[in-house]
Amino acid sequence: MATEREVMEYDVLVVGGGPAGLATAIRLKQLALAADRELGVCLLEKGSEIGAHILSGACIEPRALDELFPDWRELGAPLLTPAGDDRFLFLTAQTSYRLPTPPSMHNRGNYVASLGNLCRWLGTQAEELGVEIYAGFAAAEVLYDETGAVRGVATGDMGLDKDGQPTDAFEPGVELHAQQTVFAEGCRGSLTKTLFERFKLREGVDPQTYGIGIKELWEIDPAKHRPGLVEHTVGWPLDFSTYGGSFLYHLENNQVAVGFVVGLDYANPWLSPFDEFQRFKNHPDIRPTFEGGRRIAYGARALSEGGIQSLPKLSFPGGLLAGDTAGFLNVPKIKGTHTSMKSGMVAAEAIFAHLGAQAAGSEVSEVSEYRPLLEASWLWPELHGVRNIRPAFRWGLLGGLAYGALDTYVFRGNAPWTLHHHPDHTALKPAAECEKIDYPKPDGKVSFDKLSSVFLSSTNHAEGQPCHLQLRDPAVPVAVNLKTYAGPEARFCPAGVYEFLGEAGAQRLQINSQNCVHCKTCDIKDPTQNINWVVPEGGGGPNYPNM
């Protein structure tokens, strides 16, 4: 039986409470205040609070924040530790070699910080400006008007059993309507995927390519703590054909953020990004930092690495895309907060002008000014200048580093060509063609197992709800993935969600959806694209502190 849903009306609706969504909402309110115009702005966030699902390194370039809040220091933004010494290391199994730090990776003027805490602060600023923020409400469905334009979104129903039937705790979702809807869902947004198909937004551009970033927060021995130290590594434990590397940032309060990124175009199905990270921490030049320390948080998130050649069409009737859901990460710089925020601010300026034109009689429903304004901003040349660095690693680590030096120092980002990407899910080779990787057992001191790690993410999903990890064909995991690729979902998931149980010849896939940290890796890397990640009940998932 259909249930009538409550309807709420706004001028602009923002889906996602990350840096892009918050910057969009704040800039809209700033513009309205300056013009003495009323503007209803609503922001939806699927996490239990702003910042709950935010995970990044993070070494933050404050350029966009300077523009959004020139007085952010006086206002108390939580950027407390200026970046200091930059180190770029090449690792072998037993030693390390310091390399020249590429210009794009210099961090003077930047800050090592918790992006989650910055988003919490931005959320407070947004509310003070009059933005209505609803955390714990997952946007589950895009709504369309009679012309086919986006009309808004509907939040998911609450209180359904595992079969999707209402329980005694059932509450229907709410429809939120707006003149313009900004999708700022972050990497591999579940609603954005449907927009790509409906409006053919990816026609004529490269496929997006992704990485999986896994992060831990540690409290270390004060004698080893160097506030502001920024260290990146490439090389071991990954082989030369696999893109990836580490970061290690010393924050305030004797805390260190350490993480490992693996490009999801890796070929060996035996590879486990989580276990590569645990192995990395045992390197002779890395382990001493953590000995005697205490791990206090864990998380994982995919990131969009395709750059400017993978950007989709950004606007469509009734809405537009901002932030990492479109793919504004600067990969060589290893930063995306400033570009995501800038995309949101430009989106707000384009929307504000568009709504003014509509008030004056325009009937155009698409904010077509958005991309030209982006191209005229500092964001576009920044991304264009580094467009060839990530795809050059198709030639392996040494080839990628060599091309990066050539592109940076000789062509200065102006090479007369553009390298291209391929879909990540097509990169896996059959397991029989690859060398199996035997990972060491965790020692419980510096290296750990998946389940104890997920515990530190404070991940929680309401019991008995429908599984948000949907299989398009339930037979495929065993018939194809297990048979051909040795069940890679059991390894590429950093949270122990996927397990193959049973004896050989009678195995089945078990999905432990309650463990899901919402990284989206399964949706990206599944070689048959059989896994469809959709939102669980609002508020479900990780609850990251200081990540």
GUZABA-986755 format. One record per residue (C-alpha): y, x, z. Coordinates in steps of 0.05 Angstrom, whole numbers, plus 5000, padded with zeros to 4 digits. Each point is the difference from the previous one (the first is absolute). Layout:
+------+------+------+
:   yy :   xx :   zz :
+------+------+------+
:    Y :    X :    Z :
...
+------+------+------+
This chain:
+------+------+------+
:   yy :   xx :   zz :
+------+------+------+
: 5000 : 5000 : 5000 :
: 5068 : 5028 : 4980 :
: 5047 : 5012 : 5059 :
: 5074 : 4992 : 4993 :
: 5037 : 5064 : 5014 :
: 5068 : 5009 : 5032 :
: 5053 : 5025 : 4950 :
: 5057 : 5048 : 5018 :
: 5057 : 5014 : 4952 :
: 5038 : 5066 : 4992 :
: 5044 : 5033 : 4949 :
: 4958 : 5064 : 5000 :
: 4930 : 5012 : 5027 :
: 4974 : 5071 : 5013 :
: 4925 : 5011 : 5006 :
: 4986 : 5063 : 5040 :
: 5033 : 5033 : 5060 :
: 4997 : 5072 : 4977 :
: 5059 : 5044 : 4983 :
: 5011 : 4967 : 4931 :
: 4997 : 4928 : 5026 :
: 5044 : 5014 : 5059 :
: 5051 : 5038 : 4958 :
: 5002 : 4941 : 4952 :
: 5012 : 4949 : 5054 :
: 5053 : 5042 : 5036 :
: 5039 : 5016 : 4936 :
: 5000 : 4927 : 4981 :
: 5030 : 4981 : 5066 :
: 5051 : 5056 : 4997 :
: 5023 : 4977 : 4931 :
: 5004 : 4928 : 5022 :
: 5041 : 5019 : 5061 :
: 5048 : 5042 : 4959 :
: 5009 : 4942 : 4951 :
: 5004 : 4947 : 5055 :
: 4942 : 4962 : 4968 :
: 4943 : 4963 : 5034 :
: 4933 : 5028 : 4980 :
: 4933 : 4980 : 5031 :
: 4952 : 5059 : 5001 :
: 4930 : 4997 : 5028 :
: 4950 : 5058 : 5007 :
: 4925 : 4991 : 5009 :
: 4956 : 5054 : 5031 :
: 4925 : 4994 : 5005 :
: 4994 : 5049 : 5058 :
: 5006 : 4975 : 5072 :
: 5069 : 5031 : 5003 :
: 5046 : 5040 : 4955 :
: 4970 : 5070 : 4996 :
: 4929 : 4979 : 5020 :
: 4972 : 5016 : 4931 :
: 5048 : 5057 : 4982 :
: 4968 : 5068 : 4991 :
: 5031 : 5062 : 4969 :
: 5004 : 5075 : 5014 :
: 5060 : 4997 : 5007 :
: 5053 : 5050 : 4981 :
: 5059 : 4955 : 4983 :
: 5057 : 5016 : 4953 :
: 5059 : 4959 : 5027 :
: 5036 : 4992 : 4934 :
: 4989 : 4925 : 4994 :
: 5010 : 4989 : 5074 :
: 5067 : 5036 : 4995 :
: 5021 : 4948 : 4948 :
: 4972 : 4940 : 5037 :
: 5027 : 5019 : 5069 :
: 5049 : 5059 : 4996 :
: 5004 : 4997 : 5076 :
: 4925 : 4998 : 5013 :
: 5004 : 5058 : 5050 :
: 5050 : 4962 : 5042 :
: 4958 : 4937 : 4994 :
: 4940 : 5036 : 5029 :
: 4952 : 5005 : 4941 :
: 4936 : 5036 : 5024 :
: 5008 : 5062 : 4957 :
: 5000 : 5050 : 5058 :
: 4968 : 5064 : 4974 :
: 5033 : 5037 : 4942 :
: 4951 : 5035 : 4954 :
: 4999 : 5075 : 5011 :
: 4954 : 5053 : 4971 :
: 4963 : 4982 : 4936 :
: 4931 : 5029 : 4990 :
: 4956 : 4991 : 4938 :
: 4930 : 5029 : 5007 :
: 4940 : 5010 : 4954 :
: 4936 : 4994 : 5040 :
: 4932 : 5032 : 4989 :
: 4942 : 4986 : 5045 :
: 5017 : 5057 : 5047 :
: 5074 : 5017 : 4992 :
: 5067 : 4978 : 4972 :
: 5053 : 5028 : 4955 :
: 5073 : 4981 : 5004 :
: 5029 : 4979 : 4932 :
: 5073 : 4993 : 4980 :
: 5023 : 4930 : 5019 :
: 5017 : 4961 : 4936 :
: 5073 : 4977 : 4997 :
: 4979 : 4927 : 5002 :
: 4965 : 5012 : 5067 :
: 5059 : 5031 : 5036 :
: 5017 : 4957 : 5060 :
: 5066 : 5026 : 5028 :
: 5041 : 4938 : 5016 :
: 4939 : 4956 : 5008 :
: 4967 : 4973 : 5063 :
: 4929 : 4998 : 5026 :
: 4991 : 4931 : 5029 :
: 4958 : 4938 : 5008 :
: 5012 : 4954 : 4940 :
: 4973 : 4942 : 5041 :
: 5054 : 5011 : 5053 :
: 5053 : 5006 : 4946 :
: 4977 : 4933 : 4972 :
: 5003 : 4969 : 5069 :
: 5072 : 5024 : 5006 :
: 5017 : 4974 : 4931 :
: 4969 : 4933 : 5020 :
: 5047 : 4996 : 5059 :
: 5060 : 5015 : 4955 :
: 4976 : 4947 : 4951 :
: 4995 : 4947 : 5054 :
: 5069 : 5017 : 5027 :
: 5027 : 4987 : 4929 :
: 4966 : 4932 : 4999 :
: 4935 : 5014 : 4962 :
: 4945 : 4953 : 5023 :
: 4938 : 5043 : 5012 :
: 4931 : 4968 : 5008 :
: 4948 : 5052 : 5020 :
: 4927 : 4981 : 5005 :
: 5004 : 4955 : 4938 :
: 4962 : 5025 : 4940 :
: 5024 : 4977 : 4931 :
: 4935 : 4976 : 4968 :
: 5022 : 4963 : 4937 :
: 5056 : 5005 : 4949 :
: 5032 : 4932 : 4985 :
: 5029 : 4982 : 4932 :
: 5048 : 4946 : 4976 :
: 4991 : 4953 : 4941 :
: 5028 : 5053 : 4952 :
: 4950 : 5053 : 5023 :
: 5052 : 5040 : 5039 :
: 4984 : 5025 : 5070 :
: 5022 : 4949 : 5052 :
: 4980 : 5038 : 5062 :
: 4936 : 5011 : 5039 :
: 4953 : 4964 : 5047 :
: 4973 : 5032 : 5063 :
: 4926 : 4998 : 5013 :
: 4966 : 4944 : 5039 :
: 4981 : 5019 : 5071 :
: 4939 : 4978 : 5038 :
: 4948 : 4999 : 4944 :
: 4927 : 5017 : 5012 :
: 4962 : 5053 : 4959 :
: 4985 : 4948 : 4947 :
: 5073 : 4981 : 4993 :
: 4993 : 4934 : 5036 :
: 5052 : 4977 : 5052 :
: 4983 : 5009 : 5074 :
: 5032 : 4966 : 5060 :
: 5053 : 5056 : 4998 :
: 5019 : 4985 : 4928 :
: 5073 : 5007 : 4980 :
: 5021 : 4992 : 4928 :
: 5042 : 5053 : 4966 :
: 5074 : 4992 : 4988 :
: 5035 : 4999 : 4932 :
: 5062 : 5043 : 4995 :
: 5043 : 4985 : 4940 :
: 5057 : 5043 : 4974 :
: 5043 : 5011 : 4939 :
: 4974 : 5071 : 4997 :
: 4938 : 5031 : 5033 :
: 4996 : 5075 : 5010 :
: 4929 : 5028 : 5004 :
: 5002 : 5063 : 5043 :
: 4927 : 4999 : 5022 :
: 4988 : 5075 : 4997 :
: 4946 : 5035 : 4961 :
: 4951 : 4954 : 4963 :
: 5032 : 4935 : 5023 :
: 4952 : 4942 : 4998 :
: 5051 : 4951 : 4972 :
: 5031 : 5052 : 4954 :
: 4932 : 5008 : 4966 :
: 5002 : 4927 : 4980 :
: 5071 : 5008 : 4974 :
: 4979 : 5058 : 4956 :
: 4950 : 4954 : 4966 :
: 5042 : 4938 : 4995 :
: 5063 : 5033 : 4972 :
: 4964 : 5058 : 4965 :
: 5044 : 5049 : 5039 :
: 4955 : 5060 : 4986 :
: 5000 : 4994 : 4924 :
: 5023 : 5064 : 4967 :
: 4999 : 5044 : 5062 :
: 4950 : 5049 : 5029 :
: 4948 : 4975 : 5050 :
: 5021 : 5013 : 5072 :
: 4964 : 5058 : 5034 :
: 4991 : 5004 : 5075 :
: 4985 : 5045 : 5059 :
: 4970 : 4983 : 5068 :
: 5038 : 5028 : 5058 :
: 4966 : 5006 : 5068 :
: 5041 : 5017 : 5061 :
: 4993 : 5016 : 5073 :
: 5053 : 5008 : 5054 :
: 4987 : 5053 : 5053 :
: 5030 : 5021 : 5065 :
: 4992 : 5076 : 5002 :
: 5008 : 5057 : 5049 :
: 5076 : 5010 : 5009 :
: 4991 : 5075 : 4989 :
: 4977 : 4985 : 4929 :
: 5053 : 4949 : 4984 :
: 5055 : 5019 : 4951 :
: 5047 : 4940 : 4990 :
: 5019 : 4992 : 4927 :
: 4945 : 5044 : 4971 :
: 4977 : 4972 : 4932 :
: 4934 : 5027 : 4972 :
: 4962 : 4980 : 4937 :
: 4935 : 5028 : 4974 :
: 4959 : 4997 : 4936 :
: 4931 : 5027 : 4985 :
: 4942 : 4999 : 5049 :
: 4963 : 4956 : 5017 :
: 5010 : 4966 : 4932 :
: 4972 : 5032 : 4938 :
: 5047 : 5023 : 4945 :
: 4988 : 4938 : 4958 :
: 5022 : 4950 : 5054 :
: 5073 : 4985 : 5013 :
: 5023 : 4999 : 5072 :
: 5027 : 5038 : 5060 :
: 5024 : 4994 : 5071 :
: 5063 : 4991 : 5040 :
: 5015 : 5021 : 5071 :
: 5067 : 4981 : 5031 :
: 5024 : 5017 : 5070 :
: 5039 : 4942 : 5029 :
: 5034 : 4993 : 5068 :
: 4963 : 4993 : 5067 :
: 4946 : 5051 : 4983 :
: 4973 : 4954 : 4946 :
: 4972 : 5023 : 4933 :
: 4985 : 4955 : 4940 :
: 4942 : 5027 : 4959 :
: 4973 : 4969 : 4937 :
: 4959 : 5011 : 4938 :
: 5011 : 4969 : 4931 :
: 4946 : 4996 : 4946 :
: 5016 : 4977 : 4929 :
: 4957 : 4939 : 4985 :
: 4984 : 5027 : 4931 :
: 4947 : 5045 : 5030 :
: 4934 : 5003 : 4962 :
: 4945 : 5015 : 5052 :
: 4975 : 4935 : 5031 :
: 4972 : 5040 : 5059 :
: 5071 : 5019 : 5022 :
: 5026 : 4967 : 5064 :
: 5076 : 5007 : 5010 :
: 4992 : 4986 : 5074 :
: 4949 : 5056 : 5009 :
: 5041 : 5048 : 4958 :
: 5057 : 4988 : 5049 :
: 4955 : 5013 : 5060 :
: 4974 : 5063 : 4968 :
: 5071 : 5024 : 4984 :
: 5019 : 4997 : 5074 :
: 4945 : 5051 : 5015 :
: 5031 : 5053 : 4955 :
: 5010 : 5065 : 5041 :
: 5075 : 4997 : 4989 :
: 5007 : 4925 : 5014 :
: 4952 : 4986 : 5058 :
: 5039 : 5041 : 5053 :
: 5059 : 4952 : 4995 :
: 4956 : 4943 : 5025 :
: 4955 : 5035 : 5050 :
: 5017 : 4975 : 5069 :
: 5040 : 4942 : 4971 :
: 4988 : 4925 : 4999 :
: 4994 : 4955 : 4940 :
: 5040 : 4936 : 5013 :
: 5002 : 4961 : 4934 :
: 4963 : 4994 : 4934 :
: 5013 : 4963 : 4934 :
: 4992 : 5001 : 4925 :
: 5038 : 4973 : 4940 :
: 4998 : 5006 : 4925 :
: 5062 : 5025 : 4964 :
: 5024 : 4990 : 4928 :
: 5003 : 5067 : 4964 :
: 5011 : 4981 : 4927 :
: 5075 : 5012 : 4999 :
: 5049 : 4975 : 4949 :
: 4950 : 4994 : 4942 :
: 4959 : 4951 : 5042 :
: 5058 : 4955 : 5021 :
: 4987 : 4929 : 4977 :
: 5051 : 4951 : 4975 :
: 5040 : 4988 : 5064 :
: 5028 : 4930 : 4992 :
: 4974 : 4933 : 4977 :
: 5023 : 4928 : 5005 :
: 5015 : 4986 : 5073 :
: 4985 : 5068 : 5029 :
: 4995 : 5076 : 4998 :
: 4962 : 5059 : 5029 :
: 5027 : 5053 : 5048 :
: 4972 : 5061 : 5034 :
: 4929 : 5027 : 4996 :
: 4971 : 4935 : 4974 :
: 5034 : 5022 : 4935 :
: 4989 : 5074 : 5012 :
: 5064 : 5039 : 5015 :
: 4967 : 5058 : 5038 :
: 5025 : 5070 : 4982 :
: 4933 : 5035 : 5002 :
: 5022 : 5074 : 4996 :
: 5051 : 4987 : 5054 :
: 4947 : 4964 : 5041 :
: 5051 : 4946 : 5017 :
: 5009 : 4928 : 4984 :
: 5041 : 4969 : 5056 :
: 5068 : 5018 : 4970 :
: 4979 : 4976 : 4930 :
: 4969 : 4936 : 5027 :
: 5063 : 4984 : 5040 :
: 5044 : 5015 : 4940 :
: 4959 : 4954 : 4956 :
: 5008 : 4945 : 5052 :
: 5075 : 5011 : 5005 :
: 5008 : 4998 : 4925 :
: 4957 : 4937 : 4998 :
: 5047 : 4968 : 5050 :
: 5061 : 5018 : 4959 :
: 4969 : 4972 : 4937 :
: 4978 : 4936 : 5035 :
: 5067 : 4989 : 5032 :
: 5036 : 5006 : 4933 :
: 4947 : 4955 : 4968 :
: 5008 : 4945 : 5053 :
: 5075 : 5004 : 4990 :
: 4991 : 4989 : 4925 :
: 4953 : 4941 : 5014 :
: 5052 : 4969 : 5046 :
: 5049 : 5006 : 4942 :
: 4953 : 4962 : 4954 :
: 4949 : 5050 : 4973 :
: 4930 : 4972 : 4991 :
: 4964 : 5067 : 4991 :
: 4945 : 5007 : 5052 :
: 4983 : 5074 : 4990 :
: 5041 : 5056 : 5031 :
: 5001 : 5042 : 4938 :
: 5056 : 5045 : 5027 :
: 4953 : 5032 : 5050 :
: 4969 : 5054 : 4957 :
: 5065 : 5022 : 4967 :
: 5031 : 5007 : 5068 :
: 4941 : 5042 : 5023 :
: 5006 : 5044 : 4938 :
: 5073 : 5012 : 5016 :
: 4985 : 5020 : 5072 :
: 4977 : 5068 : 5026 :
: 4929 : 4973 : 5008 :
: 4984 : 5000 : 4925 :
: 5017 : 5072 : 4982 :
: 4965 : 5024 : 5064 :
: 4934 : 4967 : 4979 :
: 5008 : 5018 : 4926 :
: 5008 : 5073 : 5017 :
: 4933 : 5005 : 5036 :
: 4960 : 4952 : 4955 :
: 4952 : 5054 : 4974 :
: 4980 : 5034 : 5065 :
: 4947 : 4952 : 5025 :
: 4965 : 4988 : 4932 :
: 4997 : 5076 : 4989 :
: 4948 : 5005 : 5054 :
: 4950 : 4972 : 4950 :
: 4992 : 5074 : 4984 :
: 4979 : 5014 : 5072 :
: 5036 : 5031 : 5059 :
: 5017 : 5066 : 4967 :
: 5021 : 4968 : 4934 :
: 5042 : 4949 : 5037 :
: 5035 : 5052 : 5042 :
: 5013 : 5043 : 4938 :
: 5028 : 4942 : 4960 :
: 5042 : 4978 : 5060 :
: 5033 : 5069 : 5002 :
: 5012 : 4997 : 4925 :
: 5029 : 4930 : 5003 :
: 5044 : 5016 : 5060 :
: 5027 : 5069 : 4984 :
: 5000 : 5000 : 4923 :
: 5008 : 4928 : 4977 :
: 5034 : 4977 : 5064 :
: 4969 : 4931 : 4992 :
: 5024 : 4993 : 4928 :
: 4936 : 5016 : 4961 :
: 5000 : 4964 : 4933 :
: 4936 : 4964 : 5016 :
: 4971 : 4953 : 5053 :
: 4929 : 5008 : 5026 :
: 4960 : 4937 : 5013 :
: 4951 : 4970 : 5050 :
: 4932 : 4967 : 4998 :
: 4973 : 4946 : 5047 :
: 4971 : 5029 : 5064 :
: 4938 : 4955 : 5002 :
: 4975 : 5028 : 4934 :
: 4998 : 5072 : 5026 :
: 4936 : 4998 : 5041 :
: 4939 : 5034 : 4969 :
: 4929 : 4977 : 5014 :
: 4974 : 5028 : 5066 :
: 4942 : 5035 : 4965 :
: 5050 : 5043 : 4962 :
: 5038 : 5023 : 5062 :
: 4986 : 5046 : 5059 :
: 4987 : 4964 : 5065 :
: 5049 : 5019 : 5056 :
: 4970 : 5012 : 5069 :
: 5056 : 4990 : 5051 :
: 4994 : 5030 : 5069 :
: 4992 : 4954 : 5059 :
: 5065 : 4987 : 5039 :
: 5008 : 5039 : 5064 :
: 5041 : 4947 : 5037 :
: 5054 : 5050 : 5015 :
: 5036 : 5013 : 4934 :
: 4956 : 4961 : 4951 :
: 4977 : 4929 : 5011 :
: 4959 : 4942 : 4971 :
: 5028 : 4939 : 4964 :
: 4988 : 4948 : 5054 :
: 5034 : 5038 : 5056 :
: 5058 : 5012 : 4952 :
: 5006 : 4926 : 4982 :
: 5002 : 4985 : 5075 :
: 5064 : 5042 : 5004 :
: 5032 : 4959 : 4945 :
: 4998 : 4938 : 5045 :
: 4972 : 4961 : 4941 :
: 4983 : 4928 : 5014 :
: 4983 : 4939 : 4959 :
: 4987 : 4930 : 5026 :
: 4926 : 4988 : 5006 :
: 4965 : 4953 : 4952 :
: 5054 : 4998 : 4947 :
: 4983 : 5004 : 4925 :
: 4987 : 5071 : 4977 :
: 5062 : 5028 : 4967 :
: 4959 : 5051 : 4960 :
: 4974 : 4956 : 4945 :
: 4944 : 5020 : 4952 :
: 5008 : 4971 : 4930 :
: 4924 : 5009 : 4991 :
: 4958 : 5010 : 5063 :
: 4944 : 5033 : 4960 :
: 5043 : 5058 : 4973 :
: 5003 : 5044 : 5063 :
: 4925 : 5011 : 5000 :
: 4984 : 4992 : 4926 :
: 5055 : 5046 : 4975 :
: 5039 : 5036 : 5055 :
: 4939 : 5020 : 5041 :
: 4954 : 5013 : 4942 :
: 5049 : 5041 : 4958 :
: 5051 : 5028 : 5049 :
: 4960 : 5003 : 5065 :
: 5043 : 4947 : 5033 :
: 5068 : 5034 : 5000 :
: 5034 : 4944 : 5038 :
: 4964 : 5025 : 5063 :
: 5038 : 5065 : 4991 :
: 5068 : 4984 : 4969 :
: 5016 : 4950 : 5055 :
: 5032 : 5037 : 5059 :
: 4983 : 4945 : 5050 :
: 4925 : 4988 : 4995 :
: 5008 : 4932 : 4967 :
: 4944 : 5008 : 4949 :
: 4928 : 5015 : 5020 :
: 4936 : 4997 : 4959 :
: 4944 : 4975 : 5046 :
: 4925 : 4994 : 4991 :
: 4944 : 5041 : 4970 :
: 5002 : 5030 : 4930 :
: 4988 : 4946 : 4949 :
: 5022 : 4945 : 5047 :
: 5070 : 5021 : 5019 :
: 5061 : 4956 : 5008 :
: 5074 : 5012 : 5011 :
: 5029 : 4980 : 5067 :
: 5075 : 4992 : 5004 :
: 5029 : 5012 : 5069 :
: 5067 : 4969 : 4983 :
: 5023 : 5002 : 5072 :
: 5007 : 5076 : 4993 :
: 5047 : 4996 : 4940 :
: 5065 : 5040 : 5009 :
: 5030 : 4969 : 4936 :
: 5002 : 5066 : 4962 :
: 4980 : 4966 : 4934 :
: 4956 : 5058 : 4978 :
: 4940 : 4955 : 4985 :
: 5042 : 4956 : 4955 :
: 5021 : 5062 : 4961 :
: 4940 : 5046 : 4998 :
: 4941 : 4951 : 4992 :
: 4971 : 5024 : 4933 :
: 4984 : 4929 : 4977 :
: 5065 : 4970 : 5027 :
: 4956 : 4949 : 5035 :
: 5037 : 5002 : 5067 :
: 5062 : 4957 : 5005 :
: 5043 : 5012 : 5062 :
: 5038 : 4938 : 5023 :
: 5039 : 4988 : 5063 :
: 4963 : 4981 : 5064 :
: 5032 : 4954 : 5051 :
: 5071 : 5021 : 5016 :
: 5006 : 5052 : 5054 :
: 4931 : 5028 : 4986 :
: 4988 : 5074 : 4987 :
: 5025 : 5063 : 5033 :
: 5055 : 5004 : 5052 :
: 5027 : 5070 : 4990 :
: 5041 : 5032 : 5055 :
: 5049 : 5054 : 4978 :
: 4966 : 5010 : 4933 :
+------+------+------+
